[in-house]
Amino acid sequence: MTLVLKPGYSFDSDASTYIDAVETADGQALETGVRVAINDFVLGCKQDEIWDAIKASCILAGARTLDGALVPLTGGAPTNFNFVSGDYDRETGLVGDGSTKYLDSNRNSNADPQNNKHVSIYQTHPNTLSRAMLGARNLSPLNTTQINSTSTRQWAIQVRNANPDQFTGDSMAVPQFAGGTRNSSSSETRRNNQTNTTYSNTSLTPPSLNLFIFANNQAGTAVGFSDTARLAFYSIGESLDLAALDTRVSNLMTAIGAAIP
């Protein structure tokens, strides 16, 4: 349906479809401010021409229940492994346990073209060190797409390469958007702490592995489970403008926080 707040303001059809699905899962309506925050996010992504590149995504905040938070913004729904309602907070997102809890995004790492790929997360509380927040990794030959915290408080962000020595930024700073994008066979761009950095490396053919959230899918097995990190958003898809997505997601989370009593 088309939601209307006042003359001149109407809801985007994709936003309305998502909001309806979340409210059905929740069993009750969202606050008007949360609805507006979601709508403004979708409209903003379309304005920035990044919406179509987001192929699988969840807003892990705003919804009244865990079921509502796992309604996909785009793409298929993730499969929930062991998360319960107590792990979810409407303002700060979902938290793992370091051993058993993760989401299977049901988005295969090879679903997007080899040199046309992005992944991103938004964290509101950091992990302890050397933990995975998103990933799929083949071992032989080594080929990784991941967003991890490292033993030196940095980010390990990779998009289809075998160069784990290239890290950046402070993974303990929160709230923070982090992501990587590739639109070239010879380089990728990583973003954290509101800064883009481009690294030269050669892309590799992606393995047939679903990307996991709150863990890394290592050749079909969940490893490196996230423990204390709270994630309020993730996205997977084709290459896009990370700075634009960072701005839109950060604004979304601020607006959701302001709208929840």
C-alpha positions in Angstrom: 0.0 0.0 0.0 1.0 3.7 -0.3 1.5 5.4 3.1 0.9 9.1 3.2 1.9 11.3 6.2 1.0 14.7 4.9 0.6 16.5 1.5 3.8 16.2 -0.5 5.2 13.3 1.5 4.4 9.7 0.3 6.2 6.4 0.8 8.2 4.7 -1.9 6.7 1.4 -3.0 9.8 -0.6 -2.1 9.9 1.0 1.3 6.2 0.4 1.8 6.5 -3.3 0.9 9.4 -3.7 3.4 7.6 -1.9 6.2 4.4 -3.9 5.6 6.4 -7.2 5.9 8.2 -6.0 9.0 4.9 -5.0 10.7 3.4 -8.4 9.8 6.3 -10.2 11.3 6.2 -8.0 14.4 2.4 -8.3 14.8 2.1 -4.5 15.2 2.8 -1.2 13.6 6.2 0.6 13.7 6.4 4.2 15.0 5.9 6.8 12.4 9.4 8.0 12.8 10.8 4.6 12.2 8.7 4.3 9.0 10.0 7.6 7.8 13.6 6.7 8.6 13.3 3.6 6.5 11.5 5.4 3.7 14.1 8.2 3.6 16.9 5.5 3.5 15.4 3.8 0.5 14.6 7.1 -1.3 18.2 8.3 -0.6 19.8 5.1 -1.9 17.7 5.5 -5.1 18.7 9.1 -5.4 22.4 8.1 -5.0 21.9 5.3 -7.6 23.1 2.6 -5.2 19.8 0.9 -4.5 19.8 -1.5 -7.4 23.3 -2.7 -6.4 22.1 -3.9 -3.0 21.1 -7.5 -3.6 20.8 -8.9 -0.1 20.3 -6.8 3.0 18.7 -6.6 6.4 18.2 -3.6 8.7 18.9 -5.3 12.0 17.4 -2.5 14.0 14.1 -0.6 14.1 11.8 -3.6 14.0 10.0 -4.5 17.2 11.0 -8.1 17.2 13.8 -10.3 16.0 11.5 -11.8 13.4 10.9 -8.3 12.1 14.6 -7.5 12.0 15.3 -10.6 9.9 12.8 -9.5 7.2 15.0 -8.8 4.2 15.2 -5.2 2.9 16.2 -6.7 -0.4 16.9 -10.2 -1.6 16.1 -13.5 0.2 15.7 -13.8 3.9 18.7 -15.0 5.9 18.6 -18.3 7.8 18.9 -17.8 11.5 21.3 -20.1 13.4 20.6 -19.9 17.2 19.8 -16.2 17.6 16.9 -15.6 20.2 14.9 -12.5 21.0 17.2 -11.5 23.9 20.1 -11.0 21.4 18.2 -8.2 19.7 18.0 -4.6 20.5 15.8 -2.2 18.5 18.4 0.6 18.6 21.7 -1.2 18.5 21.0 -4.4 16.6 21.9 -8.0 17.0 24.7 -9.6 18.9 26.4 -13.0 18.6 27.9 -15.3 21.2 31.3 -16.2 19.8 30.5 -19.8 19.3 27.1 -20.8 17.7 25.2 -17.8 16.5 25.3 -16.6 12.9 23.1 -15.8 9.9 23.4 -17.4 6.5 22.7 -14.6 4.1 21.7 -17.1 1.5 23.5 -14.9 -1.0 26.2 -16.9 -2.8 29.6 -15.3 -3.1 29.5 -16.0 -6.8 26.1 -14.5 -7.4 27.6 -11.2 -8.5 30.2 -10.7 -11.3 33.8 -11.3 -10.3 34.8 -7.7 -10.7 31.5 -6.2 -9.5 31.0 -6.8 -5.8 30.4 -5.1 -2.5 29.9 -6.1 1.2 29.2 -3.9 4.2 28.1 -3.8 7.8 27.2 -1.2 10.4 28.4 -2.0 13.9 27.2 -0.3 17.1 29.4 -2.2 19.5 32.8 -3.8 18.7 34.0 -7.4 18.7 36.8 -8.6 20.8 39.9 -9.2 18.6 40.2 -11.6 15.6 36.5 -12.1 15.0 34.4 -12.3 11.8 31.4 -10.1 11.0 30.8 -11.2 7.5 32.6 -13.5 5.1 33.1 -16.4 2.8 36.6 -17.9 2.3 37.9 -20.7 0.1 41.1 -22.3 1.4 42.7 -23.8 -1.7 43.4 -21.6 -3.5 43.0 -18.9 -0.8 40.2 -16.5 -1.9 38.5 -14.3 0.6 35.6 -11.9 0.8 35.3 -10.7 4.4 34.9 -8.0 7.1 36.8 -9.0 10.2 38.3 -7.4 13.3 42.0 -8.3 13.7 44.4 -9.0 16.6 45.7 -5.5 16.3 42.3 -3.7 16.5 42.3 -3.2 12.7 39.8 -4.2 10.0 40.5 -7.0 7.6 38.3 -6.1 4.7 38.8 -8.0 1.5 36.8 -8.5 -1.7 37.8 -11.5 -3.7 41.5 -11.6 -3.2 44.2 -13.6 -1.3 46.0 -10.7 0.5 45.2 -10.9 4.2 48.1 -8.7 5.1 46.3 -5.5 4.0 44.4 -4.1 6.9 43.1 -0.7 7.8 41.6 1.5 10.5 40.3 0.9 14.1 37.7 -1.9 14.4 36.9 -1.0 18.0 35.5 2.5 17.1 31.7 2.6 17.2 29.3 3.3 15.8 31.0 2.6 12.5 30.2 1.6 8.9 32.7 -0.8 7.2 32.7 -2.2 3.8 34.6 -3.2 0.7 33.8 -2.8 -3.0 35.4 -4.0 -6.2 34.8 -2.8 -9.8 38.1 -3.7 -11.2 40.2 -6.8 -11.8 43.3 -5.0 -10.3 42.1 -3.1 -7.3 39.4 -2.8 -4.6 38.3 0.0 -2.3 37.7 -0.4 1.5 35.9 2.0 3.7 36.0 2.4 7.5 36.2 5.4 9.9 34.5 7.4 7.0 37.5 7.0 4.8 38.0 5.2 1.5 41.3 3.4 0.8 42.1 1.8 -2.5 44.4 -1.3 -2.6 46.0 -2.8 -5.7 45.4 -6.6 -5.9 44.2 -9.1 -8.4 40.7 -10.4 -8.2 40.0 -14.2 -8.0 37.1 -16.2 -9.2 34.6 -16.4 -6.3 33.9 -19.8 -4.7 30.4 -21.2 -4.5 29.9 -20.3 -0.8 27.1 -18.4 0.8 28.3 -15.3 2.7 27.7 -15.6 6.5 27.0 -12.8 8.9 28.5 -12.9 12.4 30.9 -15.6 11.2 33.0 -16.5 8.2 32.0 -19.3 5.9 35.2 -21.2 5.5 34.7 -23.9 2.8 31.2 -24.6 4.2 31.9 -24.3 7.9 31.1 -21.3 10.1 34.3 -20.1 11.8 35.6 -17.0 13.6 32.2 -16.3 15.3 31.5 -12.7 16.2 31.1 -12.4 20.0 30.4 -8.9 21.4 29.8 -6.9 18.2 26.3 -5.6 17.6 25.4 -5.2 13.9 22.5 -3.1 12.9 22.8 -3.5 9.1 24.5 -5.6 6.4 24.4 -5.5 2.7 25.8 -7.7 -0.1 25.7 -7.1 -3.9 27.3 -5.4 -6.8 29.9 -2.6 -6.6 28.6 0.7 -5.3 29.7 4.0 -3.8 30.6 3.1 -0.2 30.7 6.7 1.0 27.1 7.2 -0.2 26.0 4.0 1.5 27.8 5.0 4.7 26.0 8.3 4.8 22.6 6.7 4.2 23.1 3.9 6.7 24.5 6.3 9.4 21.5 8.7 8.9 19.1 5.7 9.1 20.5 4.6 12.4 20.5 8.1 13.9 16.8 8.5 12.8 15.8 5.1 14.2 17.4 5.9 17.5 15.6 9.3 17.7 12.2 7.7 16.8 12.2 4.9 19.4 10.8 6.0 22.7 
